[in-house]
Amino acid sequence: MMVRENLSKLSTLALRRRLEGLTKLIPAHTEFLRGTLIERYLTCGKPNCKCVSGQRHGPFWYLSVTLDAKHRTGITVPAGKADQVRRWIENYQDLKDRLEKISDINRELLRREKKTTHRKAKKSKAGA
């Protein structure tokens, strides 16, 4: 779980710069994958195989994805693609974290804008 930063102490300029920096860090738009990469070792069931004595076959890589509370899906990942899939999953997590930070900054900027607009409206009524 991401720890939220107290953005109210930063200047508006600092918030805007941080926002710009976060958007520059977003990787190429096609290199994301949500899921969990699982390393699995299997037994084949043949009576004379080495896996009977505990030396199981593997590792095999498996991508597991939770679709909703009741549904999951998965696929076996070729061994040569495991590092790429791992990077895509990391990119997804990084993107998710950055989007949360961007959302937090935008919410703080909106809060400040609302406060400024509210003050201006009060001054206009007082001067009228």
C-alpha positions in Angstrom: 0.0 0.0 0.0 1.3 3.4 -1.0 2.0 6.0 1.8 0.3 9.3 1.0 2.4 12.4 1.2 1.2 15.6 2.8 1.1 17.9 -0.2 -0.4 20.8 1.5 3.0 22.0 2.6 4.4 22.3 -0.9 4.1 25.4 -3.0 1.8 25.4 -6.1 4.9 25.7 -8.3 6.5 22.6 -6.6 3.3 20.7 -7.1 3.1 21.6 -10.8 6.8 20.6 -11.3 6.3 17.3 -9.5 3.2 16.6 -11.7 5.3 17.3 -14.8 8.1 15.0 -13.5 5.7 12.2 -12.8 4.2 12.3 -16.3 7.6 12.2 -17.9 8.4 9.0 -16.0 5.5 7.0 -17.5 6.9 4.2 -19.7 5.8 3.4 -23.3 2.1 2.9 -23.4 2.2 -0.8 -24.5 4.5 -2.2 -21.8 2.0 -2.8 -19.0 0.6 -6.0 -17.6 -1.6 -6.5 -14.6 -1.1 -9.8 -12.8 1.2 -12.0 -10.8 4.1 -14.0 -12.2 4.3 -17.3 -10.4 7.2 -19.8 -10.4 5.9 -23.3 -10.4 7.4 -26.8 -10.1 5.4 -29.8 -11.2 5.3 -33.5 -10.8 4.4 -35.5 -13.9 3.1 -38.7 -12.3 5.3 -41.2 -14.1 6.4 -43.8 -11.5 10.0 -43.9 -12.6 10.6 -40.2 -13.0 12.9 -38.1 -10.8 10.0 -36.0 -9.7 8.7 -38.9 -7.6 11.7 -38.5 -5.3 11.0 -34.8 -4.9 13.1 -33.3 -7.7 10.2 -31.7 -9.5 10.1 -30.4 -13.1 10.5 -26.7 -13.6 10.6 -23.9 -13.1 7.6 -23.1 -15.2 6.3 -19.5 -15.2 2.6 -18.8 -14.9 0.8 -15.5 -15.1 -2.2 -15.3 -12.9 -4.8 -12.5 -13.3 -7.7 -11.8 -11.0 -10.6 -10.5 -13.1 -13.0 -9.9 -10.3 -13.9 -11.4 -6.9 -15.0 -14.7 -8.4 -13.0 -15.0 -11.6 -9.3 -15.6 -12.3 -7.5 -16.4 -15.5 -3.9 -17.5 -16.2 -1.5 -18.5 -18.9 1.8 -20.3 -19.0 4.6 -17.9 -19.9 7.5 -19.2 -22.0 10.7 -19.2 -20.0 12.4 -16.7 -22.4 9.5 -14.2 -21.8 9.5 -14.3 -18.0 11.9 -11.3 -17.6 9.8 -9.3 -20.0 6.6 -10.2 -18.3 8.1 -9.3 -14.9 9.1 -5.9 -16.3 5.6 -5.3 -17.7 4.1 -6.1 -14.3 6.6 -3.8 -12.6 5.7 -1.1 -15.1 2.0 -1.6 -14.3 2.7 -1.2 -10.5 4.8 1.9 -11.1 2.2 3.4 -13.3 -0.5 2.7 -10.8 1.6 4.4 -8.1 2.4 7.4 -10.3 -1.3 7.8 -11.2 -2.2 7.8 -7.5 0.5 10.5 -6.9 -0.8 12.5 -9.9 -4.3 12.3 -8.6 -3.2 13.4 -5.1 -1.4 16.4 -6.6 -4.4 17.3 -8.8 -6.7 17.1 -5.8 -4.5 19.4 -3.8 -4.3 21.9 -6.7 -8.1 21.8 -7.0 -8.5 22.3 -3.3 -6.2 25.4 -3.5 -8.0 26.7 -6.5 -11.4 26.3 -4.7 -10.0 28.1 -1.7 -8.7 31.0 -3.8 -12.0 31.2 -5.8 -13.9 31.3 -2.5 -11.8 34.1 -1.1 -12.2 36.2 -4.3 -16.0 35.7 -4.2 -16.0 36.9 -0.6 -14.0 40.0 -1.4 -16.3 40.8 -4.3 -19.4 40.6 -2.1 -17.7 42.7 0.6 -16.8 45.4 -1.9 -20.2 45.5 -3.6 
